[in-house]
Amino acid sequence: MAVGLPELPYLHPIDGVEVGTCCAGIKYPGRKDLVIFRLCENSSVAGVFTRNAFCAAPVQIARSNLKNEPRYLLINTGNANAGTGPSGYADAVDCCAALAREEGVDAATVLPFSTGVIGEPLPVKRIVQGLPAALSVLDSSGWADAAEGIMTTDTLPKGASLEFEVAGTRFHITGISKGAGMIKPDMATMLAFVATDVAVSPGVLQHLLSVACNGSFNRITIDGDTSTNDSCILAATGSAGNPVLDCCEGELYQALLHKLTLICQQLAQAIVRDGEGATKFVTVRVEDAATTQEALDVAYTVAHSPLVKTALFASDPNWGRVLAAVGRAGLDGLDVGRIQVWLDEVAIVTDGGRSEGYLEAEGQRVMDQEEILIRVSLGRGDACEQIWTTDLSHEYVRINAEYRS
């Protein structure tokens, strides 16, 4: 059950980007599972990818092909093509080559992406046979179908879009994402594709994406498992006609960074809201840490604690589980007498112990909510970070127990 995830909003077409989606029968007949993005010539493309050592064949190829002025993104669901060795790599190359032949371009300008079950051979024949159908419906308004076409265990499609103006010129950003489980990114998240009509140099675009991802996709976790296939792509077509943004300063740069980060945060939070079996959307904020990394270490320890996550599912204000997680986060010289903890605005721990006047009924009121803020003050410095996570429910176990059946 998605927690507070709205219906797919209007997704602004991006001039210079066409999207086509079809049912190729990769795993389930009649399900949208093959997506193609066609980018106009001279588009800049940036990407961030999983750091999992078992990164999938399509990740390896997409990372390598980024330098070749990409023109096409080829995405399939139903099969991750990960853990498939040299044959899996060859299969991904064959799919790229088939699309290149259809469109008369160099195969090195195609970026492949896959998501689904790990360790199974990629159904190359079905993907290749599906290419003409996806190409035949390429359209600038094809984003919504693509948001469905990249889903796996997601219950709803995920997308975000906005327009903004700088110096009299109107710009647009649109993106889609997918992911519901095996989510604890170390760059982006399962799959995300974002495009803008701003003209941006490749170097600046890569910087923009890295910064935006760090404040969004790199701040979510469902279950602490970093996928083999995580990829996030940002394309800039330049169709808005602005002078190419080639430095990390100025009004347009600041506006684009702000808006891009907003889009990425919406896409990232949508993944958490649709987390497998999720009944809670939880923000864990750690304040007064000595360093950013220290704040993140504590936040992720709390968010990954099975005891905290199951208490959240049970709506049980068992604050001792939060305190225990903070204590085992590995901080050197932690003064537990300075720890403060809140559930929303309710102080539950003051100076390392139960807050005077804390009433469990107040904690219960917060825990009964679908959206909860767990706030921790370490009393060690000025650093502050927050991440977004979910509870751990019976449904999560069922989904992952039955995933291959």
Summary of the structure (lengths in Angstrom):
residues: 405
radius of gyration: 21.9
end to end distance: 20.3
largest distance: 72.0
contacts: 1514
relative contact order: 0.14
helix: 35%
strand: 25%
